[in-house]
Amino acid sequence: MAVARVAGVAEAGPPTRRLDPEDLGDHLDRLYRAAWAMCGNREDAEDLVQDTYARVLARPRWLRGADDLGYLLRALRNTHVSVVRARARRPATTPLELERREPVARRTAWQPEPAADVGALFAAIAALPEPLRDALVSVDLVGLSYREAARALRVREATLTTRLHRARARVADEPALREERSEMGPT
């Protein structure tokens, strides 16, 4: 039992004991729930609990009484405040446009069915008269806007839209593509 001496008077206080690292796992669930409430998301809560345990276990801790959970909750709160303050001192970053895009799925094996569909589609486009083909390629395959495609092809925008409509209709009416659509069923 610890005894404190103040001006020659003995005073009995709560006993001090060392925090047992083996008992810290008993409080993990409650600390995690508290961290989740503080952070607002699961991933940050996991990081916060891990940082708290790393700080607590970095050196021996002496506690008064048997309140391990209370001590760990205070340590969790203090760690959270430290993380928030450190984050506020850092300059805000914005992800680049490239980082926001979805990654392109890599093809691991050649698939003959989609290749046949694409082959039939490109064959139908190649069979179009040149003005219709150019309009379709510039807008649907290259991705130009109507205005950009009209400038590139040196035609009026209205002429481009007419050619594009006719080209799409002819490709859609192509017998090879109609057979594939009928095999897939109604869309």
ROSE-4610 file (N, C-alpha, C; in Angstrom, 1 decimal, always signed):
// ROSE-4610
residu = [M/M/M/A/A/A/V/V/V/A/A/A/R/R/R/V/V/V/A/A/A/G/G/G/V/V/V/A/A/A/E/E/E/A/A/A/G/G/G/P/P/P/P/P/P/T/T/T/R/R/R/R/R/R/L/L/L/D/D/D/P/P/P/E/E/E/D/D/D/L/L/L/G/G/G/D/D/D/H/H/H/L/L/L/D/D/D/R/R/R/L/L/L/Y/Y/Y/R/R/R/A/A/A/A/A/A/W/W/W/A/A/A/M/M/M/C/C/C/G/G/G/N/N/N/R/R/R/E/E/E/D/D/D/A/A/A/E/E/E/D/D/D/L/L/L/V/V/V/Q/Q/Q/D/D/D/T/T/T/Y/Y/Y/A/A/A/R/R/R/V/V/V/L/L/L/A/A/A/R/R/R/P/P/P/R/R/R/W/W/W/L/L/L/R/R/R/G/G/G/A/A/A/D/D/D/D/D/D/L/L/L/G/G/G/Y/Y/Y/L/L/L/L/L/L/R/R/R/A/A/A/L/L/L/R/R/R/N/N/N/T/T/T/H/H/H/V/V/V/S/S/S/V/V/V/V/V/V/R/R/R/A/A/A/R/R/R/A/A/A/R/R/R/R/R/R/P/P/P/A/A/A/T/T/T/T/T/T/P/P/P/L/L/L/E/E/E/L/L/L/E/E/E/R/R/R/R/R/R/E/E/E/P/P/P/V/V/V/A/A/A/R/R/R/R/R/R/T/T/T/A/A/A/W/W/W/Q/Q/Q/P/P/P/E/E/E/P/P/P/A/A/A/A/A/A/D/D/D/V/V/V/G/G/G/A/A/A/L/L/L/F/F/F/A/A/A/A/A/A/I/I/I/A/A/A/A/A/A/L/L/L/P/P/P/E/E/E/P/P/P/L/L/L/R/R/R/D/D/D/A/A/A/L/L/L/V/V/V/S/S/S/V/V/V/D/D/D/L/L/L/V/V/V/G/G/G/L/L/L/S/S/S/Y/Y/Y/R/R/R/E/E/E/A/A/A/A/A/A/R/R/R/A/A/A/L/L/L/R/R/R/V/V/V/R/R/R/E/E/E/A/A/A/T/T/T/L/L/L/T/T/T/T/T/T/R/R/R/L/L/L/H/H/H/R/R/R/A/A/A/R/R/R/A/A/A/R/R/R/V/V/V/A/A/A/D/D/D/E/E/E/P/P/P/A/A/A/L/L/L/R/R/R/E/E/E/E/E/E/R/R/R/S/S/S/E/E/E/M/M/M/G/G/G/P/P/P/T/T/T]
num = [1/1/1/2/2/2/3/3/3/4/4/4/5/5/5/6/6/6/7/7/7/8/8/8/9/9/9/10/10/10/11/11/11/12/12/12/13/13/13/14/14/14/15/15/15/16/16/16/17/17/17/18/18/18/19/19/19/20/20/20/21/21/21/22/22/22/23/23/23/24/24/24/25/25/25/26/26/26/27/27/27/28/28/28/29/29/29/30/30/30/31/31/31/32/32/32/33/33/33/34/34/34/35/35/35/36/36/36/37/37/37/38/38/38/39/39/39/40/40/40/41/41/41/42/42/42/43/43/43/44/44/44/45/45/45/46/46/46/47/47/47/48/48/48/49/49/49/50/50/50/51/51/51/52/52/52/53/53/53/54/54/54/55/55/55/56/56/56/57/57/57/58/58/58/59/59/59/60/60/60/61/61/61/62/62/62/63/63/63/64/64/64/65/65/65/66/66/66/67/67/67/68/68/68/69/69/69/70/70/70/71/71/71/72/72/72/73/73/73/74/74/74/75/75/75/76/76/76/77/77/77/78/78/78/79/79/79/80/80/80/81/81/81/82/82/82/83/83/83/84/84/84/85/85/85/86/86/86/87/87/87/88/88/88/89/89/89/90/90/90/91/91/91/92/92/92/93/93/93/94/94/94/95/95/95/96/96/96/97/97/97/98/98/98/99/99/99/100/100/100/101/101/101/102/102/102/103/103/103/104/104/104/105/105/105/106/106/106/107/107/107/108/108/108/109/109/109/110/110/110/111/111/111/112/112/112/113/113/113/114/114/114/115/115/115/116/116/116/117/117/117/118/118/118/119/119/119/120/120/120/121/121/121/122/122/122/123/123/123/124/124/124/125/125/125/126/126/126/127/127/127/128/128/128/129/129/129/130/130/130/131/131/131/132/132/132/133/133/133/134/134/134/135/135/135/136/136/136/137/137/137/138/138/138/139/139/139/140/140/140/141/141/141/142/142/142/143/143/143/144/144/144/145/145/145/146/146/146/147/147/147/148/148/148/149/149/149/150/150/150/151/151/151/152/152/152/153/153/153/154/154/154/155/155/155/156/156/156/157/157/157/158/158/158/159/159/159/160/160/160/161/161/161/162/162/162/163/163/163/164/164/164/165/165/165/166/166/166/167/167/167/168/168/168/169/169/169/170/170/170/171/171/171/172/172/172/173/173/173/174/174/174/175/175/175/176/176/176/177/177/177/178/178/178/179/179/179/180/180/180/181/181/181/182/182/182/183/183/183/184/184/184/185/185/185/186/186/186/187/187/187]
x = [+0.8/+0.0/+0.9/+0.6/+1.4/+0.9/+1.9/+1.6/+2.3/+1.6/+2.1/+2.3/+3.4/+3.7/+3.6/+2.7/+2.6/+2.8/+3.8/+4.1/+4.1/+4.7/+4.8/+3.6/+2.5/+1.3/+1.2/+0.9/+0.8/-0.6/-0.7/-2.0/-2.0/-3.1/-3.2/-4.0/-3.4/-4.1/-4.4/-5.0/-5.2/-3.8/-3.8/-2.5/-2.2/-0.9/-0.4/+0.0/-0.2/+0.2/+0.6/+1.3/+1.8/+0.7/+0.5/-0.5/+0.1/-0.7/-0.3/-0.6/+0.4/+0.2/-0.6/-0.6/-1.4/-2.9/-3.3/-4.7/-5.3/-4.5/-4.9/-5.9/-5.8/-6.6/-8.1/-8.3/-9.6/-10.5/-9.8/-10.6/-10.6/-10.1/-10.0/-11.3/-12.3/-13.6/-14.2/-14.2/-14.7/-13.9/-12.6/-11.8/-12.1/-12.2/-12.5/-13.8/-14.9/-16.2/-16.0/-15.3/-15.1/-14.3/-13.3/-12.5/-13.3/-14.2/-15.1/-16.0/-16.5/-17.4/-16.6/-15.3/-14.5/-14.1/-13.8/-13.2/-14.3/-15.4/-16.4/-16.3/-15.1/-15.0/-14.2/-14.4/-13.7/-12.2/-11.7/-10.3/-9.5/-10.0/-9.3/-9.4/-10.5/-10.7/-9.7/-9.5/-8.4/-7.1/-6.8/-5.5/-5.3/-6.4/-6.3/-6.1/-6.8/-6.6/-5.2/-4.7/-3.3/-2.3/-2.5/-1.6/-1.6/-2.8/-3.0/-2.3/-2.4/-1.7/-0.2/+0.2/+1.7/+2.2/+1.5/+1.9/+1.9/+0.9/+0.7/+1.8/+2.1/+3.1/+4.5/+4.7/+6.1/+6.9/+6.2/+7.0/+6.0/+6.6/+5.7/+4.8/+3.6/+2.5/+2.1/+2.0/+1.6/+0.2/-0.7/-2.1/-2.4/-3.4/-3.9/-5.3/-5.5/-6.7/-6.7/-7.9/-8.1/-8.8/-8.6/-9.4/-8.6/-8.3/-7.5/-8.3/-9.6/-10.4/-10.4/-10.6/-10.6/-9.3/-8.2/-6.9/-6.7/-7.1/-7.0/-7.9/-9.1/-10.0/-9.4/-8.8/-8.1/-6.9/-6.2/-5.1/-5.6/-6.7/-7.3/-7.7/-8.4/-8.8/-7.6/-6.6/-5.4/-4.7/-4.7/-4.1/-4.9/-6.2/-7.1/-6.9/-6.8/-6.6/-5.2/-4.2/-2.9/-2.9/-3.6/-3.7/-4.5/-5.5/-6.3/-5.5/-4.8/-3.9/-2.8/-2.2/-1.1/-1.7/-2.9/-3.5/-3.9/-4.3/-4.6/-3.4/-2.2/-1.0/-0.5/-0.9/-0.4/-1.2/-0.6/-1.4/-2.4/-3.5/-4.5/-4.1/-4.3/-3.9/-5.2/-5.1/-6.2/-5.7/-6.4/-5.9/-5.9/-4.9/-4.9/-6.0/-6.4/-7.4/-7.1/-5.9/-5.5/-5.8/-5.6/-5.9/-7.3/-8.2/-9.7/-10.2/-9.6/-10.2/-10.1/-11.0/-11.0/-9.9/-9.2/-8.1/-8.7/-8.0/-8.4/-8.1/-9.1/-9.0/-8.0/-7.1/-6.2/-6.8/-6.7/-7.2/-6.1/-6.5/-5.6/-5.6/-6.8/-6.9/-7.7/-7.4/-8.2/-9.5/-10.6/-11.9/-12.5/-12.7/-13.1/-14.5/-15.5/-16.8/-16.8/-16.3/-16.2/-15.4/-14.3/-13.5/-14.3/-15.1/-16.0/-17.0/-17.6/-18.5/-17.8/-16.6/-15.9/-15.5/-15.1/-14.7/-15.8/-17.0/-18.2/-18.6/-18.4/-18.7/-17.8/-16.5/-15.5/-15.7/-16.1/-16.3/-17.5/-18.5/-19.7/-19.3/-18.5/-18.1/-17.2/-16.3/-15.5/-16.3/-17.4/-18.2/-19.0/-19.1/-19.8/-19.1/-19.9/-19.3/-18.4/-17.4/-16.4/-16.9/-17.8/-18.3/-19.0/-19.8/-20.5/-19.5/-18.6/-17.6/-16.7/-16.3/-15.5/-16.3/-17.6/-18.4/-18.5/-18.8/-19.0/-17.7/-16.6/-15.3/-14.9/-15.1/-14.6/-15.4/-16.7/-17.5/-17.6/-17.9/-18.1/-16.9/-15.9/-14.7/-13.6/-13.4/-12.3/-12.8/-14.1/-14.7/-14.7/-14.6/-14.7/-16.1/-16.3/-17.6/-18.1/-19.4/-19.9/-19.2/-19.0/-18.4/-16.9/-16.2/-14.8/-14.7/-15.6/-15.7/-16.0/-17.0/-17.4/-16.2/-15.5/-14.3/-13.2/-13.0/-12.0/-12.3/-13.6/-14.0/-14.4/-14.3/-14.6/-16.0/-17.0/-18.4/-19.2/-20.4/-21.2/-21.7/-22.0/-22.4/-23.7/-24.6/-25.8/-25.6/-24.6/-24.3/-23.7/-22.8/-22.2/-23.2/-24.2/-25.2/-26.1/-26.4/-27.1/-26.3/-25.0/-24.2/-24.0/-23.9/-23.7/-25.0/-26.2/-27.4/-27.5/-27.2/-27.3/-26.3/-25.1/-24.1/-24.5/-25.0/-25.4/-26.5/-27.5/-28.6/-28.1/-27.2/-26.7/-25.9/-25.1/-24.4/-25.3/-26.4/-27.3/-28.1/-28.3/-29.1/-28.2/-26.9/-26.0/-26.4/-26.6/-27.1/-26.3/-25.0/-24.2/-24.4/-24.6/-24.8/-26.2/-27.2/-28.6/-28.7/-28.0/-28.0/-27.4/-26.4/-25.8/-26.7/-27.4/-28.4/-29.5/-30.0/-31.1/-30.8/-29.5/-29.1/-29.0/-28.7/-28.6/-30.0/-31.0/-32.4/-32.7/-33.9/-34.4/-33.6/-33.3/-32.5/-33.4]
y = [-1.2/+0.0/+1.2/+2.2/+3.4/+4.4/+5.0/+6.0/+7.3/+8.4/+9.7/+10.4/+11.1/+11.9/+13.4/+14.1/+15.5/+16.1/+16.9/+17.6/+16.7/+15.5/+14.6/+13.8/+13.9/+13.2/+12.1/+10.9/+9.7/+9.7/+9.6/+9.6/+8.4/+7.6/+6.4/+6.7/+6.4/+6.7/+5.4/+5.5/+4.2/+3.6/+2.3/+1.6/+1.8/+2.0/+2.1/+0.7/+0.5/-0.8/-0.6/-1.5/-1.3/-1.9/-1.2/-1.6/-2.9/-4.0/-5.2/-5.3/-5.4/-5.4/-6.6/-7.7/-8.9/-8.7/-7.7/-7.4/-6.4/-5.8/-4.8/-5.3/-6.6/-7.2/-7.3/-7.3/-7.4/-6.2/-5.0/-3.8/-3.4/-4.2/-3.9/-3.5/-4.3/-4.0/-2.7/-2.4/-1.1/+0.0/-0.1/+1.0/+1.2/+0.1/+0.3/+1.0/+0.6/+1.3/+2.8/+3.1/+4.5/+5.2/+4.6/+5.2/+5.4/+4.5/+4.6/+5.8/+6.0/+7.2/+8.5/+8.5/+9.7/+10.0/+9.0/+9.2/+9.3/+8.5/+8.5/+7.4/+6.7/+5.6/+4.5/+3.4/+2.1/+2.2/+2.6/+2.5/+3.4/+4.7/+5.6/+5.1/+4.5/+3.9/+2.8/+2.0/+0.9/+1.5/+2.6/+3.2/+3.9/+4.5/+5.2/+4.2/+3.1/+2.1/+1.6/+1.3/+0.8/+1.8/+3.1/+4.2/+4.3/+4.2/+4.3/+3.1/+1.9/+0.8/+0.9/+1.4/+1.6/+2.6/+3.7/+4.7/+4.2/+3.5/+3.0/+1.9/+1.1/+0.0/+0.5/+1.7/+2.2/+2.2/+2.5/+2.5/+2.0/+1.6/+1.1/+2.2/+1.9/+2.8/+2.4/+3.3/+3.1/+3.7/+2.9/+3.3/+3.3/+4.1/+4.1/+3.4/+2.4/+1.7/+0.7/+0.2/-0.9/-0.4/+0.8/+1.4/+1.4/+0.2/+0.1/+0.7/+0.5/+1.0/+2.5/+3.1/+4.5/+5.2/+4.5/+5.0/+4.9/+3.8/+3.5/+4.5/+4.8/+5.7/+7.1/+7.5/+8.8/+8.9/+7.8/+7.7/+7.7/+7.0/+7.0/+8.5/+9.1/+10.5/+11.4/+11.3/+12.2/+11.9/+10.6/+10.2/+10.8/+10.7/+11.3/+12.8/+13.5/+14.9/+15.2/+14.4/+14.6/+14.4/+13.4/+13.1/+14.2/+14.7/+15.7/+17.0/+17.3/+18.5/+18.4/+17.2/+17.0/+17.1/+16.6/+16.7/+18.1/+18.9/+20.3/+21.1/+20.7/+21.5/+21.2/+20.0/+19.7/+20.4/+20.7/+21.4/+20.4/+20.9/+20.1/+19.7/+18.4/+17.9/+17.5/+17.7/+17.3/+16.2/+15.1/+14.1/+14.6/+14.1/+14.5/+13.8/+14.3/+13.7/+12.2/+11.9/+10.5/+9.6/+10.1/+9.2/+8.9/+9.7/+9.5/+8.5/+8.3/+7.4/+5.9/+5.2/+3.7/+3.1/+2.1/+1.5/+0.6/+0.6/-0.2/-1.7/-2.5/-3.9/-4.5/-5.2/-5.8/-7.1/-7.4/-8.6/-9.7/-10.7/-11.8/-12.9/-13.0/-14.1/-13.5/-14.0/-13.6/-14.2/-13.4/-14.0/-13.8/-15.0/-14.9/-14.3/-14.4/-13.9/-12.4/-11.7/-10.2/-9.8/-10.5/-10.2/-10.3/-11.3/-11.5/-10.3/-9.9/-8.8/-7.5/-7.3/-6.1/-6.1/-7.3/-7.5/-7.2/-7.7/-7.4/-5.9/-5.3/-3.9/-3.1/-3.4/-2.6/-2.9/-4.1/-4.4/-3.6/-3.5/-2.7/-1.2/-0.7/+0.7/+0.9/+0.0/+0.1/+0.0/-0.6/-0.7/+0.5/+1.5/+2.7/+3.6/+4.4/+5.4/+6.4/+6.9/+7.7/+8.8/+9.7/+10.8/+10.3/+9.2/+8.6/+8.0/+7.2/+6.6/+7.6/+8.7/+9.7/+10.3/+10.6/+11.2/+10.2/+9.0/+8.0/+7.8/+7.7/+7.4/+8.6/+9.8/+11.0/+11.2/+10.9/+11.2/+9.9/+8.8/+7.6/+6.9/+6.8/+6.1/+7.0/+8.2/+9.1/+9.9/+10.2/+10.9/+12.4/+12.9/+14.3/+14.8/+16.0/+16.6/+16.9/+17.2/+17.4/+18.6/+19.7/+20.9/+20.6/+19.8/+19.5/+18.6/+17.6/+16.8/+17.5/+18.4/+19.2/+20.1/+20.7/+21.5/+20.6/+19.4/+18.5/+18.0/+17.7/+17.2/+18.4/+19.6/+20.8/+20.8/+20.5/+20.5/+21.2/+21.6/+22.3/+21.2/+21.7/+20.8/+20.1/+20.7/+20.1/+19.0/+19.2/+18.1/+16.9/+17.2/+16.1/+15.3/+16.0/+15.2/+14.3/+14.9/+14.1/+12.8/+13.0/+11.9/+10.9/+11.4/+10.5/+9.7/+10.3/+9.6/+8.5/+8.8/+7.8/+6.7/+7.1/+6.0/+5.1/+5.6/+4.7/+3.8/+4.4/+3.5/+2.4/+2.7/+1.7/+0.6/+1.0/+0.0/-0.9/-0.2/-1.0/-2.0/-1.6/-2.5/-3.6/-3.6/-4.6/-6.0/-6.9/-8.3/-9.0/-8.9/-9.7/-9.2/-7.9/-7.3/-7.6/-7.6/-7.9/-9.4/-10.3/-11.7/-11.8/-11.1/-11.1/-10.5/-9.4/-8.8/-9.7/-10.5/-11.4/-12.6/-13.0/-14.1/-13.7/-12.4/-11.9/-11.7/-11.6/-11.4/-9.9/-9.6/-8.2/-7.4/-6.1/-5.3/-4.1]
z = [+0.0/+0.0/+0.0/-0.9/-1.0/+0.1/+0.7/+1.7/+1.3/+1.3/+1.0/+2.3/+2.4/+3.6/+3.2/+3.9/+3.7/+5.1/+5.2/+6.5/+7.7/+7.5/+8.6/+8.9/+8.1/+8.3/+7.3/+7.7/+6.8/+6.2/+4.9/+4.3/+3.4/+3.5/+2.7/+1.4/+0.2/-1.1/-1.8/-2.9/-3.7/-4.0/-4.0/-4.3/-5.8/-6.1/-7.5/-7.9/-9.2/-9.8/-11.2/-11.7/-13.1/-14.0/-15.1/-16.1/-16.8/-16.8/-17.3/-18.8/-19.6/-21.1/-21.5/-20.7/-21.1/-20.9/-20.1/-19.9/-20.9/-21.7/-22.7/-23.7/-24.1/-25.1/-24.6/-23.3/-22.8/-23.1/-23.4/-23.6/-25.1/-26.0/-27.4/-28.0/-27.8/-28.4/-28.0/-26.7/-26.2/-26.7/-26.7/-27.3/-28.7/-29.5/-30.9/-31.2/-30.4/-30.5/-30.2/-29.2/-28.8/-29.9/-30.4/-31.5/-32.7/-33.1/-34.2/-34.1/-32.8/-32.6/-32.7/-32.3/-32.4/-33.8/-34.6/-35.9/-37.0/-36.8/-37.8/-38.9/-39.0/-39.9/-39.4/-39.9/-39.4/-39.5/-40.7/-40.9/-40.0/-39.8/-38.9/-37.4/-37.1/-35.7/-35.5/-36.5/-36.3/-36.1/-36.9/-36.8/-35.4/-34.9/-33.7/-32.5/-32.5/-31.4/-31.5/-32.7/-32.8/-32.3/-32.7/-32.2/-30.7/-30.1/-28.7/-28.0/-28.4/-27.8/-28.0/-29.1/-29.3/-28.3/-28.1/-27.1/-25.7/-25.4/-24.0/-23.7/-24.7/-24.5/-24.7/-25.1/-25.3/-24.1/-22.9/-21.7/-20.6/-19.4/-18.3/-17.8/-17.5/-17.0/-15.6/-14.7/-13.4/-13.2/-12.6/-12.4/-11.0/-10.6/-9.3/-9.4/-8.6/-8.6/-9.7/-10.0/-11.0/-12.2/-12.6/-13.7/-15.0/-15.5/-16.8/-17.9/-18.0/-19.1/-19.1/-17.9/-17.8/-18.3/-17.9/-18.3/-19.8/-20.4/-21.8/-22.6/-22.1/-22.8/-22.8/-21.7/-21.7/-22.7/-22.7/-23.7/-25.1/-25.3/-26.7/-27.1/-26.2/-26.4/-26.7/-25.9/-26.0/-27.4/-27.7/-29.0/-30.2/-30.1/-31.1/-31.2/-30.1/-30.2/-30.8/-30.5/-31.1/-32.6/-33.0/-34.5/-35.2/-34.6/-35.2/-35.3/-34.3/-34.3/-35.4/-35.4/-36.4/-37.8/-38.1/-39.4/-39.8/-38.8/-39.1/-39.4/-38.9/-39.3/-40.6/-41.2/-42.5/-43.6/-44.7/-45.8/-46.4/-46.8/-47.4/-48.8/-49.1/-50.5/-51.2/-52.5/-53.4/-54.3/-54.5/-55.4/-56.8/-57.6/-59.0/-59.7/-60.9/-61.7/-62.0/-62.2/-62.5/-61.4/-60.1/-59.0/-58.7/-59.2/-59.0/-60.0/-61.1/-62.1/-61.6/-62.1/-61.8/-62.5/-61.9/-62.6/-63.8/-64.9/-66.0/-65.7/-66.0/-65.7/-66.8/-66.4/-67.3/-67.8/-69.1/-69.7/-69.5/-68.9/-68.6/-69.7/-70.3/-71.3/-72.5/-73.7/-74.9/-74.8/-75.1/-75.1/-76.5/-77.2/-78.6/-78.8/-77.9/-78.2/-78.3/-77.3/-77.4/-78.6/-78.9/-80.1/-81.4/-81.5/-82.7/-82.8/-81.6/-81.6/-82.1/-81.5/-81.9/-83.4/-83.8/-85.2/-86.1/-85.8/-86.6/-86.6/-85.5/-85.4/-86.2/-86.1/-86.9/-88.4/-88.8/-90.2/-90.7/-89.9/-90.3/-90.4/-89.5/-89.6/-90.9/-91.2/-92.3/-93.6/-93.6/-94.8/-95.1/-94.2/-94.4/-95.4/-96.1/-97.0/-96.2/-96.8/-96.1/-95.2/-95.7/-94.8/-93.6/-93.7/-92.6/-91.6/-92.2/-91.3/-90.6/-91.2/-90.5/-89.4/-89.6/-88.5/-87.4/-87.6/-86.6/-85.8/-86.5/-85.9/-85.0/-85.5/-84.8/-83.5/-83.5/-82.3/-81.4/-81.9/-81.1/-80.7/-81.6/-81.2/-80.7/-81.2/-80.8/-79.5/-79.5/-78.4/-78.5/-79.7/-79.9/-79.7/-79.3/-79.2/-80.6/-80.8/-82.1/-82.7/-81.9/-82.4/-82.9/-82.1/-82.4/-83.6/-83.7/-84.9/-86.2/-86.1/-87.2/-87.7/-86.8/-87.2/-87.8/-87.2/-87.8/-89.2/-89.4/-90.7/-91.7/-91.2/-92.0/-92.6/-91.7/-92.1/-91.0/-91.3/-90.3/-89.3/-88.1/-87.0/-87.4/-88.0/-88.4/-89.4/-90.3/-91.3/-90.6/-89.6/-88.8/-88.1/-87.4/-86.7/-87.6/-88.8/-89.8/-90.2/-90.5/-90.9/-89.8/-88.6/-87.4/-87.2/-87.4/-87.2/-88.3/-89.5/-90.6/-90.4/-90.0/-89.8/-88.7/-87.6/-86.4/-86.9/-87.7/-88.1/-89.0/-89.9/-90.8/-90.1/-89.1/-88.3/-87.5/-86.9/-86.2/-87.0/-88.3/-89.2/-89.9/-89.6/-90.2/-89.7/-90.7/-90.4/-89.4/-89.4/-88.4/-87.0/-86.9/-85.5/-85.1/-86.0/-85.6/-85.1/-85.7/-85.2/-83.8/-83.5/-82.2/-81.2/-81.5/-80.6/-80.4/-81.4/-81.2/-80.3/-80.4/-79.5/-78.1/-77.8/-76.4/-75.8/-76.6/-76.1/-76.1/-75.6/-75.6/-74.6/-75.0/-74.1/-73.6]
